[in-house]
Amino acid sequence: KADFIAKMHIALKECAETEYWIRLLENSEYIDNNYANLLLRECLSIKKMLISSLNTIKNNFKKYKKSVDN
């Protein structure tokens, strides 16, 4: 479980880096605003899923550790 949580954190960091690059491409006018907004919406959706998954996993991991410790 701890390894999976670490992997999810890496995925979240990669998502943040992707968001940065999309904004950079938009600001440099390499991609147009409409396409950038589409990509950013998708990136935000993925970020929300990752955060929600991490919160669930961490809560379940805490409950599991408490039950094992008792």
Chimera marker file (.cmm) of the C-alpha trace (Angstrom):
<marker_set name="trace">
<marker id="1" x="0.000" y="0.000" z="0.000" r="1" g="1" b="0" radius="0.5"/>
<marker id="2" x="2.756" y="2.471" z="0.862" r="1" g="1" b="0" radius="0.5"/>
<marker id="3" x="4.409" y="1.850" z="-2.512" r="1" g="1" b="0" radius="0.5"/>
<marker id="4" x="1.113" y="2.472" z="-4.304" r="1" g="1" b="0" radius="0.5"/>
<marker id="5" x="0.652" y="5.747" z="-2.407" r="1" g="1" b="0" radius="0.5"/>
<marker id="6" x="4.154" y="6.800" z="-3.455" r="1" g="1" b="0" radius="0.5"/>
<marker id="7" x="3.350" y="5.981" z="-7.093" r="1" g="1" b="0" radius="0.5"/>
<marker id="8" x="0.152" y="8.028" z="-6.901" r="1" g="1" b="0" radius="0.5"/>
<marker id="9" x="2.144" y="10.990" z="-5.557" r="1" g="1" b="0" radius="0.5"/>
<marker id="10" x="4.484" y="10.678" z="-8.530" r="1" g="1" b="0" radius="0.5"/>
<marker id="11" x="1.497" y="10.669" z="-10.877" r="1" g="1" b="0" radius="0.5"/>
<marker id="12" x="0.180" y="13.815" z="-9.188" r="1" g="1" b="0" radius="0.5"/>
<marker id="13" x="3.543" y="15.557" z="-9.632" r="1" g="1" b="0" radius="0.5"/>
<marker id="14" x="3.598" y="14.528" z="-13.297" r="1" g="1" b="0" radius="0.5"/>
<marker id="15" x="0.117" y="15.979" z="-13.701" r="1" g="1" b="0" radius="0.5"/>
<marker id="16" x="1.294" y="19.299" z="-12.238" r="1" g="1" b="0" radius="0.5"/>
<marker id="17" x="4.257" y="19.299" z="-14.615" r="1" g="1" b="0" radius="0.5"/>
<marker id="18" x="1.944" y="18.608" z="-17.562" r="1" g="1" b="0" radius="0.5"/>
<marker id="19" x="-0.205" y="21.560" z="-16.521" r="1" g="1" b="0" radius="0.5"/>
<marker id="20" x="2.906" y="23.754" z="-16.444" r="1" g="1" b="0" radius="0.5"/>
<marker id="21" x="3.934" y="22.706" z="-19.961" r="1" g="1" b="0" radius="0.5"/>
<marker id="22" x="0.436" y="23.248" z="-21.359" r="1" g="1" b="0" radius="0.5"/>
<marker id="23" x="0.429" y="26.780" z="-19.948" r="1" g="1" b="0" radius="0.5"/>
<marker id="24" x="3.912" y="27.392" z="-21.344" r="1" g="1" b="0" radius="0.5"/>
<marker id="25" x="2.832" y="26.205" z="-24.784" r="1" g="1" b="0" radius="0.5"/>
<marker id="26" x="-0.224" y="28.436" z="-24.622" r="1" g="1" b="0" radius="0.5"/>
<marker id="27" x="1.749" y="31.496" z="-23.480" r="1" g="1" b="0" radius="0.5"/>
<marker id="28" x="4.328" y="30.981" z="-26.213" r="1" g="1" b="0" radius="0.5"/>
<marker id="29" x="1.441" y="30.723" z="-28.707" r="1" g="1" b="0" radius="0.5"/>
<marker id="30" x="2.599" y="27.278" z="-29.809" r="1" g="1" b="0" radius="0.5"/>
<marker id="31" x="-0.970" y="26.055" z="-29.230" r="1" g="1" b="0" radius="0.5"/>
<marker id="32" x="-4.117" y="28.173" z="-29.353" r="1" g="1" b="0" radius="0.5"/>
<marker id="33" x="-6.193" y="29.110" z="-26.313" r="1" g="1" b="0" radius="0.5"/>
<marker id="34" x="-9.094" y="26.789" z="-27.140" r="1" g="1" b="0" radius="0.5"/>
<marker id="35" x="-6.869" y="23.727" z="-27.395" r="1" g="1" b="0" radius="0.5"/>
<marker id="36" x="-4.954" y="24.739" z="-24.268" r="1" g="1" b="0" radius="0.5"/>
<marker id="37" x="-8.203" y="25.134" z="-22.340" r="1" g="1" b="0" radius="0.5"/>
<marker id="38" x="-9.353" y="21.696" z="-23.481" r="1" g="1" b="0" radius="0.5"/>
<marker id="39" x="-6.079" y="20.140" z="-22.349" r="1" g="1" b="0" radius="0.5"/>
<marker id="40" x="-6.130" y="22.033" z="-19.046" r="1" g="1" b="0" radius="0.5"/>
<marker id="41" x="-9.682" y="20.856" z="-18.313" r="1" g="1" b="0" radius="0.5"/>
<marker id="42" x="-8.590" y="17.264" z="-18.926" r="1" g="1" b="0" radius="0.5"/>
<marker id="43" x="-5.506" y="17.756" z="-16.772" r="1" g="1" b="0" radius="0.5"/>
<marker id="44" x="-7.603" y="19.244" z="-13.950" r="1" g="1" b="0" radius="0.5"/>
<marker id="45" x="-10.010" y="16.318" z="-14.172" r="1" g="1" b="0" radius="0.5"/>
<marker id="46" x="-7.134" y="13.850" z="-13.856" r="1" g="1" b="0" radius="0.5"/>
<marker id="47" x="-5.657" y="15.861" z="-10.969" r="1" g="1" b="0" radius="0.5"/>
<marker id="48" x="-8.981" y="15.738" z="-9.100" r="1" g="1" b="0" radius="0.5"/>
<marker id="49" x="-9.199" y="11.973" z="-9.594" r="1" g="1" b="0" radius="0.5"/>
<marker id="50" x="-5.651" y="11.479" z="-8.343" r="1" g="1" b="0" radius="0.5"/>
<marker id="51" x="-6.229" y="13.622" z="-5.256" r="1" g="1" b="0" radius="0.5"/>
<marker id="52" x="-9.494" y="11.848" z="-4.476" r="1" g="1" b="0" radius="0.5"/>
<marker id="53" x="-7.847" y="8.457" z="-4.923" r="1" g="1" b="0" radius="0.5"/>
<marker id="54" x="-4.928" y="9.435" z="-2.712" r="1" g="1" b="0" radius="0.5"/>
<marker id="55" x="-7.252" y="10.636" z="0.043" r="1" g="1" b="0" radius="0.5"/>
<marker id="56" x="-9.243" y="7.402" z="-0.101" r="1" g="1" b="0" radius="0.5"/>
<marker id="57" x="-6.140" y="5.211" z="-0.142" r="1" g="1" b="0" radius="0.5"/>
<marker id="58" x="-4.561" y="7.082" z="2.772" r="1" g="1" b="0" radius="0.5"/>
<marker id="59" x="-7.747" y="6.860" z="4.855" r="1" g="1" b="0" radius="0.5"/>
<marker id="60" x="-8.100" y="3.146" z="4.137" r="1" g="1" b="0" radius="0.5"/>
<marker id="61" x="-4.413" y="2.581" z="4.922" r="1" g="1" b="0" radius="0.5"/>
<marker id="62" x="-4.787" y="4.355" z="8.281" r="1" g="1" b="0" radius="0.5"/>
<marker id="63" x="-7.834" y="2.227" z="9.153" r="1" g="1" b="0" radius="0.5"/>
<marker id="64" x="-5.976" y="-0.925" z="8.143" r="1" g="1" b="0" radius="0.5"/>
<marker id="65" x="-2.938" y="-0.039" z="10.259" r="1" g="1" b="0" radius="0.5"/>
<marker id="66" x="-5.160" y="0.633" z="13.280" r="1" g="1" b="0" radius="0.5"/>
<marker id="67" x="-6.921" y="-2.719" z="12.914" r="1" g="1" b="0" radius="0.5"/>
<marker id="68" x="-3.598" y="-4.559" z="12.575" r="1" g="1" b="0" radius="0.5"/>
<marker id="69" x="-2.080" y="-2.764" z="15.559" r="1" g="1" b="0" radius="0.5"/>
<marker id="70" x="-4.999" y="-3.739" z="17.793" r="1" g="1" b="0" radius="0.5"/>
<link id1="1" id2="2" r="1" g="1" b="0" radius="0.2"/>
<link id1="2" id2="3" r="1" g="1" b="0" radius="0.2"/>
<link id1="3" id2="4" r="1" g="1" b="0" radius="0.2"/>
<link id1="4" id2="5" r="1" g="1" b="0" radius="0.2"/>
<link id1="5" id2="6" r="1" g="1" b="0" radius="0.2"/>
<link id1="6" id2="7" r="1" g="1" b="0" radius="0.2"/>
<link id1="7" id2="8" r="1" g="1" b="0" radius="0.2"/>
<link id1="8" id2="9" r="1" g="1" b="0" radius="0.2"/>
<link id1="9" id2="10" r="1" g="1" b="0" radius="0.2"/>
<link id1="10" id2="11" r="1" g="1" b="0" radius="0.2"/>
<link id1="11" id2="12" r="1" g="1" b="0" radius="0.2"/>
<link id1="12" id2="13" r="1" g="1" b="0" radius="0.2"/>
<link id1="13" id2="14" r="1" g="1" b="0" radius="0.2"/>
<link id1="14" id2="15" r="1" g="1" b="0" radius="0.2"/>
<link id1="15" id2="16" r="1" g="1" b="0" radius="0.2"/>
<link id1="16" id2="17" r="1" g="1" b="0" radius="0.2"/>
<link id1="17" id2="18" r="1" g="1" b="0" radius="0.2"/>
<link id1="18" id2="19" r="1" g="1" b="0" radius="0.2"/>
<link id1="19" id2="20" r="1" g="1" b="0" radius="0.2"/>
<link id1="20" id2="21" r="1" g="1" b="0" radius="0.2"/>
<link id1="21" id2="22" r="1" g="1" b="0" radius="0.2"/>
<link id1="22" id2="23" r="1" g="1" b="0" radius="0.2"/>
<link id1="23" id2="24" r="1" g="1" b="0" radius="0.2"/>
<link id1="24" id2="25" r="1" g="1" b="0" radius="0.2"/>
<link id1="25" id2="26" r="1" g="1" b="0" radius="0.2"/>
<link id1="26" id2="27" r="1" g="1" b="0" radius="0.2"/>
<link id1="27" id2="28" r="1" g="1" b="0" radius="0.2"/>
<link id1="28" id2="29" r="1" g="1" b="0" radius="0.2"/>
<link id1="29" id2="30" r="1" g="1" b="0" radius="0.2"/>
<link id1="30" id2="31" r="1" g="1" b="0" radius="0.2"/>
<link id1="31" id2="32" r="1" g="1" b="0" radius="0.2"/>
<link id1="32" id2="33" r="1" g="1" b="0" radius="0.2"/>
<link id1="33" id2="34" r="1" g="1" b="0" radius="0.2"/>
<link id1="34" id2="35" r="1" g="1" b="0" radius="0.2"/>
<link id1="35" id2="36" r="1" g="1" b="0" radius="0.2"/>
<link id1="36" id2="37" r="1" g="1" b="0" radius="0.2"/>
<link id1="37" id2="38" r="1" g="1" b="0" radius="0.2"/>
<link id1="38" id2="39" r="1" g="1" b="0" radius="0.2"/>
<link id1="39" id2="40" r="1" g="1" b="0" radius="0.2"/>
<link id1="40" id2="41" r="1" g="1" b="0" radius="0.2"/>
<link id1="41" id2="42" r="1" g="1" b="0" radius="0.2"/>
<link id1="42" id2="43" r="1" g="1" b="0" radius="0.2"/>
<link id1="43" id2="44" r="1" g="1" b="0" radius="0.2"/>
<link id1="44" id2="45" r="1" g="1" b="0" radius="0.2"/>
<link id1="45" id2="46" r="1" g="1" b="0" radius="0.2"/>
<link id1="46" id2="47" r="1" g="1" b="0" radius="0.2"/>
<link id1="47" id2="48" r="1" g="1" b="0" radius="0.2"/>
<link id1="48" id2="49" r="1" g="1" b="0" radius="0.2"/>
<link id1="49" id2="50" r="1" g="1" b="0" radius="0.2"/>
<link id1="50" id2="51" r="1" g="1" b="0" radius="0.2"/>
<link id1="51" id2="52" r="1" g="1" b="0" radius="0.2"/>
<link id1="52" id2="53" r="1" g="1" b="0" radius="0.2"/>
<link id1="53" id2="54" r="1" g="1" b="0" radius="0.2"/>
<link id1="54" id2="55" r="1" g="1" b="0" radius="0.2"/>
<link id1="55" id2="56" r="1" g="1" b="0" radius="0.2"/>
<link id1="56" id2="57" r="1" g="1" b="0" radius="0.2"/>
<link id1="57" id2="58" r="1" g="1" b="0" radius="0.2"/>
<link id1="58" id2="59" r="1" g="1" b="0" radius="0.2"/>
<link id1="59" id2="60" r="1" g="1" b="0" radius="0.2"/>
<link id1="60" id2="61" r="1" g="1" b="0" radius="0.2"/>
<link id1="61" id2="62" r="1" g="1" b="0" radius="0.2"/>
<link id1="62" id2="63" r="1" g="1" b="0" radius="0.2"/>
<link id1="63" id2="64" r="1" g="1" b="0" radius="0.2"/>
<link id1="64" id2="65" r="1" g="1" b="0" radius="0.2"/>
<link id1="65" id2="66" r="1" g="1" b="0" radius="0.2"/>
<link id1="66" id2="67" r="1" g="1" b="0" radius="0.2"/>
<link id1="67" id2="68" r="1" g="1" b="0" radius="0.2"/>
<link id1="68" id2="69" r="1" g="1" b="0" radius="0.2"/>
<link id1="69" id2="70" r="1" g="1" b="0" radius="0.2"/>
</marker_set>
